[in-house]
Amino acid sequence: RSKGAGQRQRERHTAQPEWGREPGRLVLCVGAGSQDSWVLLWGEGWEPGLLGSLEGGGAAGRGAEPEEDQRENLEAPDQLADAWVSPDGALAKRVLQPGAGLDKPTLGALCQVFLEAPPGASLGYPADRWAPLELGEGDGAWDGLVDACLETMVPGERAELRAPGGAVLRLHLASFAPAPEPWQLDPAEKWALALRHKERGSERYRAGEVGAASRRYARALQLAIAAGPAPPAPEQARLRADLHANLAACQLRLGQPAHAARNGTKALALRPQHTKARYRRGLARAAMNDLEGAAEDFRGVLAAEPGNTAACRELQRVRQRARERDACLARAMNKLFS
């Protein structure tokens, strides 16, 4: 008897076939399948065979051989061979020629690379010729993608890099000289590198290249944290606070208010009197609709710098948004209880 969908769903978990095998006899086993009921036939010297569906029948039910499993004939999903996609989905890499070895370059490694770039690509690295490049030193819009791709390659490898928008860049890594590990550098070398990255980040920020500046500040911050003691000395704490505040400024312009707020908080933990960090955290909180927290930050800036016109302007905007929010909430409550 044909079963309804609900009954089949219940029996799927409860009904089990009753197996049996006696010489010279046929045993009929009935159970509930995912689509309809099914029947198995087992006899002496027989292998279990599917007779057919009780609901609608079919070729198997008429004694025909079971159909060949067609799963092997199904086409595989459309995906590139040897493809690698970055966790954030920013780029996809296809291996054109495998390399040799297991070692891969890291930030600071000196790589011998041939880049084939599309016309108009924003690259700080040299393109369309063999050239040495230091991984992490490029400031162009594409250079961060090149760095991420090279960090997945081994010597001798050729790869095709696909970025959002369908643009294609081909890379051939011939060899690389590994960069010193952070633990191999003494604190003075780490501080010198951190200062260099900070200066380059400030140059990129003034030039309007916010993404490149953000990468520079992040790299400088990593080195500064690795170089300094815990808790840091006053001069080191000042530099780290400035880097957190600068990174927050970049993240605000990149539309990342949550990250900007966290970096503002870290800067203030190192230097509570850092008014730029407090102001930028106020902007980030306002962007996340934390109006009370934003107003608190702007009031703190004005307490330290009463003539700060930017903080005064933003405080007025936040207060106006809070009044509009409260009025909207009051109207909604009146409608609810009227």
N, C-alpha and C positions, 0 to 999 in steps of 0.2 A: 504494500500500500504506500502510495506517495505520501511524503511527510511535508508539513509546512516548514517554513524557514526557522521559526522560533523553536519548534520541536526538534528539528535537526541540530540546531545550535546547542540545545540542552543535552541531547543524546551524544553529541560529539565527545563530551567529557565523561559520560557515564556508561554508555553502551560499549561493551567489549565483545569481540567475537568469541564464541565458545568453540575452542579447538578440540578435535577428536580424531582419532585414526584407529580403525579396526580393520584387520585383514579381510579383503573381499567385500568391503562395504564402502559406499560413498558417503562422505560427510558434507553437509551443506552448512556454511557459516555465513551469518548475516550480521552486518554492523552498519553504523552510521558514518558516512564519509563527510568530507568538507562540502560537497555539493548535493549528493543524494545518497540513498542507501546503495549498498553494494553486496555482491554475492561471491563467495569463493567456493570452489569445488576441490575436494581432496579425496583421492582414492588410493587403493593399494598400488604402489609403483608409479603413482602420478606425482607431479610437482603441483603445488597450488596454482590454480589458473583463474583469471578474472573472467567470469561469465558475462557480466554486464551490469548496467545500472537498472535498478528497479523503477526509476523515474524516467520514462521516455525510451529506455532500451538503447540500441545502437548496434554497430557492426559487431562488437564483441559479444553482445547478447545474442546474436544470431549464429554464434559458433565460429566467428572469424578469429584469426590470430590477433593478439593485441598489437596495437599500432606501435611502430618503432619510436623509441624516445627521440623527440625532435630537439631536445635541449642543445645537443651538440651543434645543430645547424643554425642556432640563433646567432645573430651578429653581436659581437661584443660592443659595449658602449663606445661612443666616439670619444676616444681620449688618445693623446699623443704618447708614443712609445718613449720610455725613459723620461716621462714628464715629471717635473717637480714644481709644485705651487707653494708659494710662501704662505705661512700661517695667516697673514692678514689679507691674502689674496691680491696683493699689490703687483705681483709679477708671476709669470710662469716661464719655466726654463725647459727647453728640449735639448737633449744631448745629441749632437750631430756626429761626434767622434769621441769615443771613450778615451780617457786618459789612463795613466798608470800610477800606482801607489795609493796611499791612504791619506797622506798629509794634505791639508788644505790651508790656504792663506788666511790670516786673521788681520785685524786692524793694525796698520803700521807695517805690514809686509811689503817688500819691494818686488813687484810683479812685472814680468816681461809679457806684454799683452798686445795683441792686434785687435783693434776694435773696428767693426764695420758699422757705421752709423747711418741712419736715414737722413736725408737732407733736412736741415733746420733743427736737428736734435740739439737740445741744450746740454752740452757736455763741457765740463772743465778739463776732462782728460783728453789727451791727443787721440785722434781717430784716423782710420784708413792708413795706418802705418804701424810698424813695430815700434814700441816705445816703452820705457820703464814708467811705472806709476806706483806711487805709494798708496796703499789701500786706506781709504778714509780721508785722503787729502783733497778730493774733488769737491767743488762747491756748486756745480751745475745741477739743474733740476733732475737730470738723468743719472748723475754720479752716485747718488744713494742706491739706485737700482743696480748699477754696475757693481758697486761694493757688495751688495747682498748676493748677487749672482756669483761673483768671484769667490766668495766665502764658501760656496758649495762645490767648487771645481777642484780638480787635481791636475798636476802637470800633464801637458799633452792634450788636454780636453778641449774640444770645440763645442760651443753651445749657442743656441738661439734663444734670445731673451725677448719675451713678449710682455708688454706693459699694457695697462688699461688704455683703450682707444685703438688697439690693434697695431701699434707701432712695433717695429722689430729691430733688434740690435744683435749682431753676431760677435762673439768673443772667442778668441783663441788664447789660452793660457799656455805659454811655452815653459816657464819656470818661475820660481819665486824664491826670495831669500826671506826666511821667517823673521818676524819682528820679535824683539825681546819680550818675554813674558813680564807682566807687571811686577811679579815678585823678584825678577832679575834686575830691576831698576832701583837705584837708591832713592830716598825721599826727595833729594834735591833735583834729580832728573825728572821725577814725576811732577814736581811743582813747576819746573821750567816748561814741560810739555803742556801742563794745564793752563799756564799763563799764555802760551802761544795759541792754543785753541780758543781761549777766551778772546784774545785780540782779533783773531780771524773771524770769530763769531760776531763781534761788534762791527767789524768791517762789512760783513755780509748783511747784517741787520740794517745798517745805514744805507746800504745799496738796495734795500727792499727785498732781498732774498731771504725770506723768513725761514723757509725750510732748511736751507743750508746753515743759517745761523743757529737754528735749534739743534742740528746735529753737532755743530761745533761746541755749543754750550754743554750738551749732554756728555760729549767725550771729555771735555775739561772737568766736568763734575765727577765723572768716574775716576779720573786720575787724582783729583784733589782728595776724594774720599779714601782712595787707596794709599795716598801719600801721608796723610795727616794722622796724628794720634787721636785717641778717643778719651776724653773730650778734646776737641782741637784747641790749639793755642789761639789767642785773640786775633792775630793776623790771618791765620788759616781760617778761623771761623768767619771773618769778614769776607774773604774771597769766596768761600762756599756759599755764604748768604747771598752775595752778589750774583753768583752763577744760578742759584735757585730763582732769584728774582728775575734775572734776564730770561731764563727758560720759561718762566710764567708769562712774560711779555710776549714771547714767540707763540706760546700755546694759546693765548687769547686771540691773537691774529689768525691762528690756524683753526679756530673754532673748537678748541678743546678746553672748555672752562673748568671741568672737573680736575684735569691734570694741573691747570694753572692754579687752582685753589690749593691743591696739595703742595705744590712747590712754594706758593706764598707762605703757607703754614710752616714749612720746613725752614724757609729763610727767617721767619720771625722767631722760630725756636732758637736759631743761632744768634740772631741780633734783633731783640724785641723793638728797638728804635728804628728799624729799617722802614721808613715811610713809603718808599716805592713798592716794597713787597706788600705792605698793608693795603695800599691803594689798589694794586693789581688783584689782590685777593678780594677786595670789595667789588671790583668789576666782575670777577669770575662768579662770585656769589649772586650778584644781581642777574647775571646771564642765566643762572640756574634757578632763578625765582626765590632765592633765599634773601628776601628783602630786609628782614630784621638783621641778619648777619652782615649784609652789605652796608646797611646804615651804621652799624656799630663800627665797621672798619673805616668808613669815611669820617665818622666823628673822631676816631682815634687819630687819623691823619690831620684833621683840623686842630685837634688839641696840641699836636706837635708843631704844626705849621698853620697858624690861623689865617694866613694870607693865601693859602693854596686854593686858587680859583677852580681848578679842575675837580678837587674833592668837594668843594661847596656846590658846584653844578651837579655832580653826580648824586650828592646827598638829596638835593631838591628833587631830582628825577625819581629817586627811590621812594621818597616820601609821597610823591604824587601817585606813583604806581600802587603803593600800599593803601592810599585813600580810595583809589578806584577799585582795588580788590575788595576792600572792606564794604564798600557801597554795593558792589555786585553780590557779595555774600549776604548782605542784609536784605536785598530784594529777593534773593532766592529763599531765604528763611521766611519772609513775609508771605510769599506764595505758598510755602509749605504748610504754614499754620493758619492761613486765612480761611 
